């Protein structure tokens, strides 16, 4: 199924002011993300932004960008506005790629988009956790799956809880225990994407501060692509930015 990628981008970062425009080897970060998206096989890549400086930077590098409202509560709402504005059919597949992922593997984008179907109107990705510390880190979101590879639940807590193994030690993962880290990459059937922002916020979503729980609360399946390796980390801190700049030789 052909798919498009929409990249939400705002200037709101407090730790890294003007993050989307940070120079990475002579190109703004948002442009580097769009270039990765184009390598995924997407038939169209659009940056969705509320800031004219981001729009103009994209234009200088031949990247399509569209202005959106500045009061969207989430990136999902922002990409839904753009998907509606360009007149996509309900069956169209839309990938939500974060604007601070300049090292994202294009193959991961492709594989996640491929899981969207009428039966699973939303898809995301995950990988196995290897470091025990990540299991107990609330900033590392975990997901558990059913037998068909659909999400049962997402949590900042350690799920599933290995009762016997963790009763003995939390310094190593118990034998046979394979917790999964959720990767914040999403794909949607456009009909569902348009309905999603109008769904009532769920109590689970509020408790965990995880927007994807809204879909599960209202009974919509989320298919999960399992990747063998952890993706390169995005850019959230000055240290992250320095690391990515080294990758691009800047």
N, C-alpha and C positions, 0 to 999 in steps of 0.2 A: 504494500500500500504506500503510495507517495505520501510524504509528510513535509511540513514546514516547521521551521524553528523560529520562535519569537523569544527575544532576549530582553527581559525587563532591566532597565538601568536608571538609577536615581543618583543624585549627588549627596545623599543624606548621611553618608558614613561619617561618624564622629572621630573614629580612630585613624581613618585615612581620608582626609578631605580631598574631594575631587577624584576619588578612586577610579571611576570609569575612564578618566583621561590620563591616568598614570602612564608615563612613557615606558614601553617595553621594547627595546631594540629599535626605536624610531617610529613605533606605532602606538596609539593609545590602547590601553587594556581592552576596552570594549570592542575595538576593531580586531584584536587578536582572538577574542572569543568568537566573533562572527566568522573569522577565517577558519577556525576549528569546526564550527557548525557547517560551513560549506563543504568541508571534507567528508561529512557524514553521509552525503548523498541527498540532503534536503533539497527539495525543488525550489525553496525560497527561504531566505533568512532575513528577518526584520528585527531591528532594535526598537523596543518600545520605551520611550523616555518622556519625562516631563520637563526636561531642561534643554534649552536651545543650544547650549555649548556641546552637549553630547550629540544632538542631531547634526550640528555643523561638522563636528569631527568625523562622524560617520560619512557624511557626504563627501568630505575631502578625500576619503579613501575608497569611495565607490560602494559603501555599505548602505543598504536601504534602512532608513529610520523613520519612525512616525511619532508625532507628538501625541501624548495622552493627557488626561486630567491629572492634576497634581495631588488629588485627595484620595487615591486608591489605598486601601488598608493593606494590600498585599500585591506581590508580583503576579499572582494568579488573576486577580481582578484587572491588572494592567494589560496582561496579554489577552484576556477575554475581550477587552475593549478593541484592541487592534484586530483580533480575529473577526469580530463582528463588523468592523469598519471596512475590511477588505472583502466581505461577502462570502466567506467560506461556507461550504455545504456542511450540514450536520455530520456527515460521514468523514469529513476531512480530519486528518491526524495532526495535532499541534504539539510540539515539544516545547516545554518551558525550560530553557537553559539559563542558569544564573550568569550575570554579567561579570562575575569575579572568578571565572573558571577558565583562564587562558591556556591551561594545559589539559583540558578535558580530552579524553580519548574519543575521537569521532566514532569509532566502532561501538562504543558504549551508547552513544546517542542513537545510532542506527538500531541496535538490538532492543533498546527500550521502546522506541517507536513501533517496532514490529509486533509488540505484544498487545497493542490496542486493538480491540474488536468490539462488535456490538455486545458481546457477553461480558467483556472487561473494558469499560469505557475509560479507564485510567490505568497507567502503568508507571512503574518506577524501578529502581535497581538497588542491589545490596551486595555485600561481599562478606566473607567469613572474617570474624575477629580473631586475631592471633595473640594480641597483648592482653593479659588479664586485667590490666589497669583500665582498658577501654570499656570493659564490661560494666565497671562500677562508675564510670565517668558520665555524669548526666548530660554533658555536652555531646556525647556520642549517642546518637539515636539508634535504638535497636528495633528489629522487626522479627516477628515469628510468622511462619507460613503454614498453609495447609498442604495436603498431599498434591494438589494441583498447582502449587507455586503461587497461590494468591495470599495476600497479606491477611493475617488474622488480627494483628494488633501491632501498633508502634508504641514505643515507650522510651523514656529517658532512664528508666530503671533497668536492672539486669533481668532480661527475659530471654529464654525461659530460665527460671531459677533452678540450678542443679542442687537439690536439697542435700543429698549425701556428700557430694563433692565439696561444696562450699562449707559444709559443717566441719570438714577436716582442714581445709586451707583455701585461702583466696589468693595465694601467690602464684598459682598456676591453674590453667584450664583443666578441668577434670577430663579423664579419658573418654572419648566419644562425644564430648560436649562441643557443639558447633554453633555458637551464637552468631547472629548476623548483624552487621552494621548497615543501616540505611544510608543510601546515597541520595542527596537532594536533587535528583533529576526526575522530571515528570513528563509524561506524554498523555494526551487526552484525545478522545473523540470530541470534535468541536461541539456537537449538540450537548454533551455533558459539560464541557467547559463553560458554555453560556449559562447553563442552569446552576453550576456550582456556586458562584458568588451569591446566589439568591437562597441557597439552602440555609436554614437556621444554624447558627453556631452551636456546636454540641458541647455538653459539659466535659466530655473527655478531652476535646480539643482545648478547652480553657484550662483544665487541670494540668495537662502535659505541655501546653503551649506548642502544639503540633497540628498544623492546619489540615494535614492529610487525614486525621482522625474524623473530620467532618464527613468525608465520603463513606467511611466504614460505618459510622453511626447511623447514616441514612440508608444503609443497605446496598451501597454500590461497591462491587468488587474492584480490587486493585491488583493487577498482575505484577509480578516482581521478577525482573531479570537478575540472575545470579552471575556475577563476574568473578573470575578466578583471582584477580588481583585488585588491590585497592587503587582507586584512581589518585592521581596527583592532587594534593591539597589545593584548595582555592586560596584567595587572597583576602585575609581578614585583618592582618596586623602588619606593622612596618617590617617585621622579620619575614613574613610571608612575601611581601613585596620585594625585599632584597633577594630572597631565594629565587623568585620567578625572574627577576631581572638578570640574575646570573645565567639562567637557562637561555635567555634571549641575547646574552652577550652584552648586556648594558649595565 
